[in-house]
Amino acid sequence: IASGGAGKLEHFADALIAHKADEALKSNIQITFSGSLSPDKINNSDLCTILANSLDNAVRACTALAPCTVHISATTNEKGCTVTVTNPVPKKIEIKNNTIKTSKKDTENHGFGIGNIKRTAQKYDGFVTLNCTDTEFSIKTGLLFQ
């Protein structure tokens, strides 16, 4: 799997992470994966929405900190799964109402990634939790299997 991770994914998620990892390496950012996901219980486009938006945000956030690592961890059981993406940050990011402001100047056309992840999680009666310390940001997405 992408850049030295130990875990199990399937097809679309594998391809997506491999592509994002190749792109991130151009900026000296490594993406790792640990754990496993059961894509037979999750729509491929929904899983890709969660991963693509989380990874795009994480890689963009740590570009100025490179070399660094973005880590994806996933757990799956019979009731559901969680996907957590963590990345280093230069300082604590303010989280209000479980969301953050886009750092891009064009706020009309940017800042939708976390909302897309939240809408996807809602389809599975799931949740999204943002957390930030002085050194690390994480987004944790939980999905319940129907």
C-alpha positions in Angstrom: 0.0 0.0 0.0 1.0 3.6 -0.3 4.4 4.6 1.1 5.2 2.0 3.6 1.9 1.4 5.3 0.8 -2.0 6.7 -2.8 -2.6 6.2 -5.5 -3.9 3.9 -7.8 -2.0 1.6 -9.5 -2.8 -1.6 -9.5 -1.6 -5.2 -10.7 2.0 -5.4 -9.3 3.0 -2.0 -6.0 1.4 -2.8 -5.8 3.2 -6.1 -6.8 6.5 -4.6 -4.3 6.3 -1.8 -1.5 5.2 -4.1 -2.2 8.2 -6.4 -2.4 10.7 -3.5 0.8 9.2 -2.1 2.6 9.6 -5.4 1.5 13.2 -5.7 2.5 13.9 -2.1 6.0 12.5 -2.6 6.6 15.2 -5.1 6.3 17.6 -2.2 8.4 15.4 0.1 5.3 14.2 2.0 4.8 10.5 2.8 1.4 8.9 3.2 1.1 5.8 5.4 -1.8 3.5 6.1 -2.4 1.1 8.9 -5.4 -1.1 9.7 -8.1 -2.4 7.4 -11.4 -1.4 5.8 -14.2 -3.5 4.5 -15.3 -1.8 1.3 -18.1 -4.3 0.7 -20.1 -2.5 3.3 -19.2 1.0 2.1 -20.1 2.5 -1.3 -16.8 3.1 -3.2 -17.6 6.7 -4.0 -18.4 7.4 -0.4 -15.1 5.9 0.8 -13.2 7.8 -1.8 -15.0 11.1 -0.8 -13.8 10.6 2.8 -10.2 9.6 1.8 -9.7 12.1 -1.0 -11.0 15.1 0.9 -9.1 14.1 4.1 -5.9 13.5 2.2 -6.1 16.6 0.1 -6.5 18.8 3.2 -3.8 17.0 5.1 -1.2 17.2 2.3 -2.0 20.8 1.6 -1.7 21.6 5.4 1.7 20.1 5.8 3.3 21.2 2.5 5.3 23.9 4.3 6.5 21.4 6.9 7.9 18.9 4.5 9.5 16.4 4.9 6.7 15.0 6.9 4.1 12.2 7.1 0.4 12.0 6.8 -1.0 8.9 8.4 -4.3 7.1 7.7 -5.5 4.5 10.3 -8.6 2.5 9.8 -10.5 0.0 11.9 -13.4 -2.2 11.0 -15.7 -4.5 12.9 -19.2 -6.0 12.4 -20.9 -2.7 13.3 -18.9 -0.2 11.3 -15.6 1.4 10.6 -13.5 4.5 11.5 -11.0 6.3 9.3 -8.6 8.7 10.9 -6.2 11.0 8.9 -3.6 12.8 10.9 -1.0 15.4 9.8 1.5 17.7 11.5 0.7 21.4 11.9 3.0 24.3 12.6 0.5 25.6 15.3 -2.9 24.7 16.7 -5.8 25.3 14.3 -9.0 26.8 15.7 -11.9 24.4 15.5 -15.4 25.9 16.0 -18.5 23.8 15.9 -16.5 20.8 14.6 -15.3 22.7 11.6 -12.4 24.9 10.5 -12.2 27.9 8.1 -10.6 27.3 4.7 -7.1 28.7 4.5 -7.6 29.5 0.8 -8.3 33.1 -0.3 -11.2 32.1 -2.6 -13.7 31.0 0.1 -16.6 30.9 -2.4 -15.0 28.0 -4.3 -13.1 26.3 -1.5 -13.7 25.0 1.9 -16.2 22.2 1.1 -14.1 19.1 1.8 -15.0 18.7 5.5 -18.7 19.3 4.6 -18.5 16.6 2.0 -17.0 14.2 4.5 -19.8 15.1 7.0 -22.6 14.6 4.5 -21.1 11.2 3.6 -20.9 10.2 7.2 -24.5 11.2 7.8 -25.6 8.7 5.1 -24.2 5.9 7.3 -25.5 7.5 10.6 -21.9 8.2 11.3 -19.8 11.0 12.7 -16.9 13.3 11.9 -14.6 14.6 14.7 -11.9 17.2 14.2 -9.1 17.5 16.7 -6.0 19.6 16.9 -3.1 19.9 19.3 -0.1 22.3 19.0 1.6 19.8 16.6 -1.0 17.5 15.0 -4.4 17.8 13.3 -6.8 14.8 12.9 -10.1 14.1 11.3 -11.9 10.9 12.4 -14.8 9.6 10.4 -17.0 6.9 11.7 -19.5 4.9 9.6 -22.2 2.5 10.8 -23.0 -0.5 8.6 -26.6 -0.8 7.7 
